Amino acid sequence: LWRKYLTIGDLRIKEFKEKEKRIVIQIKDFYSIPEQCSIIKGFFAQALEMVLKEKSECEEIKCFYRGDGHHEFLLTW
């Protein structure tokens, strides 16, 4: 879906641990506006809830706008 709606940034699954119920998603080369980070967090959390039918949470653990080289989001359920 990333490429369907966005023309910038490269998204990849950095970590997937089903037993620990966690996924880390990394996005590189994504330069938009800082407010976009909150929208992406909500999108990831809702998409995971739709797939798993369980409550999920998303936290941005690295952010380009906070001085990190890229964005990373931790999803848990």
Beta strands, then each sheet from edge to edge (+ up, - down):
strand 1: 10-17
strand 2: 22-28
strand 3: 57-62
strand 4: 71-76
sheet 1: 1+ 2- 4+ 3-
end
